[in-house]
């Protein structure tokens, strides 16, 4: 039996992790009352008495929580941005390579990938690895997400009965090109230049569609079929898979809402290519990825407790 503490269980990511784990008979969950959560001593005790702690917290609070862990046997899975490129931390995306998988399996400090970053990295990493994309490539990335990615405040704004009319239309953000996911997007894929990144939030609860468009000149002569083959060989499931999610020529960003898996596809032609990753911002983009990492470090089936 693995004892788990979810620090930040009340947030969208923490709640979904709790929902996934509460149905399992191999997991016990330490739950603090509202008053205990605000008691530093009680929280520190919970952090040090568990086998695995999930951090579903703002970055600074996550760093504080890590500093409070004095028990060297406690494994930390951090869903914040705080440690994704930090020395000594393992990036929690096992499908990228066997080496990534092995590092997660043996690590005590795991950083869960960012929601937007997950799709971009899933698309770009294999093509850089295969020398189809150069590390010097100048890339663009468009990402459409449901409003749950903005946390409780944004959820309340979108679900308010008297919300402003602007919330009914897609809204682009990250306009200064300083989005917090850019650092890991470049670092993990090995590209030298962060992409021009265009995240958009839409009027739907959850789901995500990340697109990387490419001209033929960017892929070193590779055909559409050769690019497809890279993904088909890389992503054989059960969580990340190659497959067509389009319907009558449309690709819905909420097609994987509620799921913990990710679908990769290639569209277009040999002149203009569209790489797509479709998944749930709260699933493979957050809590699903966190639970998958837990499964790896506890030696159970990757997909245990996940909805794929």
C-alpha positions in Angstrom: 0.0 0.0 0.0 1.4 3.4 -1.1 0.5 6.3 1.1 -0.1 9.5 -0.8 -0.5 13.1 0.2 -1.9 15.7 -2.2 -0.7 19.1 -1.2 -3.2 21.4 -3.0 -6.0 18.8 -3.3 -8.6 21.6 -3.5 -7.4 22.9 -6.9 -8.5 21.5 -10.3 -5.4 19.3 -10.8 -5.4 18.1 -7.2 -9.1 17.2 -7.2 -8.7 15.2 -10.3 -5.7 13.3 -8.9 -7.7 12.6 -5.8 -10.7 11.3 -7.8 -8.4 9.0 -9.7 -6.6 7.6 -6.7 -9.6 7.3 -4.3 -10.9 4.5 -6.4 -7.8 2.4 -6.1 -7.2 -0.3 -3.4 -3.4 0.0 -3.7 -3.3 3.6 -2.5 -4.1 5.3 0.8 -4.5 9.1 0.9 -3.7 11.4 3.7 -6.3 14.1 3.9 -5.9 17.2 6.1 -8.9 19.2 7.3 -9.2 22.9 6.4 -7.6 23.9 9.7 -4.9 21.4 9.4 -3.9 22.6 5.9 -3.2 26.0 7.4 -1.2 24.5 10.2 2.5 24.5 9.1 3.4 21.7 11.5 0.6 19.5 10.4 1.3 20.1 6.7 5.0 19.4 7.2 4.2 16.2 9.0 2.0 15.0 6.2 4.7 15.9 3.7 7.2 13.8 5.5 5.0 10.8 6.6 3.8 9.8 3.1 5.5 7.7 0.5 4.6 10.0 -2.4 3.5 13.6 -2.3 1.8 15.4 -5.2 2.4 19.2 -5.3 -0.6 21.0 -6.9 0.5 24.5 -5.9 1.6 27.8 -7.1 5.3 27.8 -8.0 6.6 29.6 -4.9 4.5 27.5 -2.6 5.7 24.3 -4.3 9.3 25.3 -3.7 8.5 26.0 -0.1 6.9 22.5 0.2 10.0 20.9 -1.3 12.1 22.6 1.3 9.9 21.2 4.1 10.5 17.6 3.0 13.2 16.2 5.2 12.5 12.5 4.8 14.8 11.2 2.1 12.4 8.4 1.3 9.6 10.6 0.2 9.1 10.9 -3.6 7.8 14.2 -4.9 5.7 14.6 -8.0 5.4 18.4 -8.7 2.6 19.6 -11.0 3.7 23.2 -10.8 6.1 25.0 -13.2 8.8 25.4 -10.5 11.1 22.4 -11.2 10.5 21.4 -14.8 14.0 22.5 -15.9 15.6 22.4 -12.5 18.8 20.4 -11.9 18.1 17.2 -10.1 14.5 16.9 -11.3 13.2 14.4 -13.8 10.8 15.4 -16.5 7.7 13.3 -16.3 7.0 12.3 -19.9 8.0 8.6 -20.2 6.8 8.2 -23.8 9.6 10.4 -25.1 12.2 7.6 -24.8 13.2 4.6 -22.7 15.8 6.8 -21.0 13.0 9.2 -19.9 11.0 6.3 -18.6 13.9 4.8 -16.7 14.8 8.2 -15.1 11.2 8.5 -13.8 11.2 5.0 -12.5 14.2 5.6 -10.3 13.6 9.3 -9.4 12.5 10.9 -6.2 11.9 14.3 -7.8 9.6 14.4 -10.8 8.2 17.4 -12.5 4.9 17.0 -14.4 5.0 18.6 -17.9 3.0 21.8 -18.5 -0.3 21.4 -20.4 0.6 23.3 -23.5 4.2 22.1 -23.4 3.1 18.4 -23.4 1.6 18.7 -26.9 4.4 20.7 -28.3 7.1 18.4 -26.9 5.3 15.3 -28.0 5.3 16.6 -31.6 8.7 18.2 -31.8 11.0 15.9 -29.7 10.7 12.9 -32.0 11.4 14.9 -35.2 14.5 16.5 -33.6 15.6 13.1 -32.4 15.1 11.7 -36.0 17.0 14.6 -37.5 14.0 15.7 -39.5 13.8 19.0 -37.6 17.0 20.9 -36.9 17.7 22.2 -33.4 18.1 25.6 -35.2 14.5 25.4 -36.5 12.3 28.5 -36.1 8.9 27.1 -35.1 5.4 28.3 -34.4 2.9 26.7 -32.0 -0.8 27.3 -31.7 -2.7 25.9 -28.7 -6.4 26.0 -28.0 -7.4 25.0 -24.5 -10.5 24.8 -22.3 -11.0 27.3 -19.5 -10.3 24.9 -16.7 -6.6 25.3 -17.4 -6.9 28.7 -15.8 -7.8 27.3 -12.4 -10.7 28.2 -10.1 -10.7 31.9 -10.8 -11.0 31.4 -14.6 -13.6 28.7 -14.2 -15.7 31.0 -12.0 -15.4 33.8 -14.7 -16.5 31.5 -17.5 -19.3 29.9 -15.6 -20.7 33.1 -14.1 -24.3 33.9 -15.1 -23.4 37.5 -15.6 -20.1 37.1 -17.3 -18.8 39.6 -19.9 -19.6 38.8 -23.5 -15.9 38.5 -24.3 -15.9 35.1 -22.7 -18.1 33.6 -25.4 -15.4 34.0 -28.0 -11.9 32.4 -28.1 -9.3 34.7 -26.4 -5.6 34.7 -27.2 -3.2 35.3 -24.3 0.5 35.2 -23.6 0.8 38.2 -25.9 4.2 39.2 -24.7 5.7 35.9 -25.7 6.8 35.2 -22.1 4.5 32.3 -21.4 5.9 30.1 -18.5 5.8 27.0 -20.6 8.3 28.3 -23.2 11.4 27.4 -21.2 10.6 23.7 -21.0 9.3 23.6 -24.6 12.8 24.6 -25.8 14.8 22.8 -23.1 13.2 19.3 -23.4 13.0 19.2 -27.2 16.6 20.5 -27.6 15.7 23.3 -30.0 17.8 26.5 -29.6 14.9 29.0 -30.1 11.6 29.0 -28.2 8.7 28.9 -30.6 6.4 31.8 -31.4 3.6 30.6 -29.1 -0.1 31.5 -29.5 -2.2 30.0 -26.7 -6.0 30.6 -26.9 -8.6 29.8 -24.3 -12.1 28.9 -25.5 -15.6 28.7 -24.0 -15.4 24.9 -23.1 -14.4 23.3 -19.9 -11.6 21.0 -20.8 -9.7 19.7 -23.7 -6.6 20.8 -25.7 -5.4 20.9 -29.2 -1.7 21.8 -29.9 -0.7 22.5 -33.5 2.8 23.0 -34.9 2.7 24.1 -38.6 5.7 23.3 -40.9 6.7 24.2 -44.4 8.5 21.5 -46.3 11.8 23.5 -46.1 11.8 22.9 -42.3 11.8 19.1 -42.4 15.0 18.3 -44.3 13.2 16.7 -47.2 11.1 14.3 -45.2 7.7 13.4 -46.7 4.4 13.4 -44.9 4.5 9.6 -44.8 8.0 9.6 -43.3 6.9 12.0 -40.5 3.9 9.9 -39.8 6.1 6.8 -39.5 8.2 8.5 -36.9 5.2 9.1 -34.7 3.7 5.6 -35.4 7.0 4.0 -34.2 7.4 6.3 -31.2 3.9 6.4 -29.8 2.4 2.9 -29.6 0.1 3.5 -26.6 -1.6 2.9 -24.3 -1.5 6.6 -23.3 0.1 8.4 -26.2 -1.1 7.1 -29.6 -1.1 7.9 -33.2 -4.6 8.3 -34.6 -7.0 10.5 -36.5 -9.3 12.6 -34.3 -10.9 14.6 -37.1 -14.6 14.4 -38.0 -15.8 15.5 -41.4 -12.8 17.7 -41.9 -12.9 19.3 -38.4 -10.7 18.7 -35.4 -12.3 19.6 -32.1 -10.1 20.8 -29.3 -12.4 19.1 -26.7 -12.4 15.7 -28.5 -10.4 14.1 -25.6 -12.1 15.9 -22.8 -12.2 13.7 -19.7 -9.5 11.4 -21.0 -5.9 10.9 -19.7 -4.5 9.9 -23.1 -3.2 11.9 -26.1 -3.7 11.4 -29.8 -1.0 12.5 -32.3 -1.6 13.1 -36.0 -0.2 14.7 -39.1 -2.3 16.5 -41.6 -1.6 18.6 -44.7 0.6 17.6 -47.6 4.2 17.5 -48.6 4.4 21.3 -49.0 2.6 22.4 -45.8 2.4 20.1 -42.9 0.3 20.3 -39.7 1.4 18.4 -36.6 -1.4 18.0 -34.0 -1.7 16.7 -30.4 -5.2 16.4 -29.0 -5.7 15.6 -25.3 -7.2 17.0 -22.1 -5.5 19.9 -20.4 -6.5 18.3 -17.1 -5.6 14.8 -18.2 -2.3 14.1 -20.0 -1.8 17.8 -19.6 -1.8 17.7 -15.8 -3.4 15.1 -13.4 -3.3 12.2 -15.8 0.4 12.7 -16.4 1.0 13.0 -12.6 -0.8 9.7 -11.9 1.0 8.0 -14.7 4.3 9.0 -13.1 3.0 7.6 -9.8 2.3 4.3 -11.5 5.8 4.1 -12.9 7.6 4.8 -9.6 5.3 2.3 -7.7 5.8 -0.4 -10.4 2.2 -0.9 -11.5 0.7 -0.7 -15.0 1.1 2.7 -16.6 -2.6 3.2 -17.2 -3.8 2.0 -13.8 -6.6 4.3 -12.6 -6.5 6.4 -15.8 -9.3 6.9 -18.2 -7.8 6.4 -21.7 
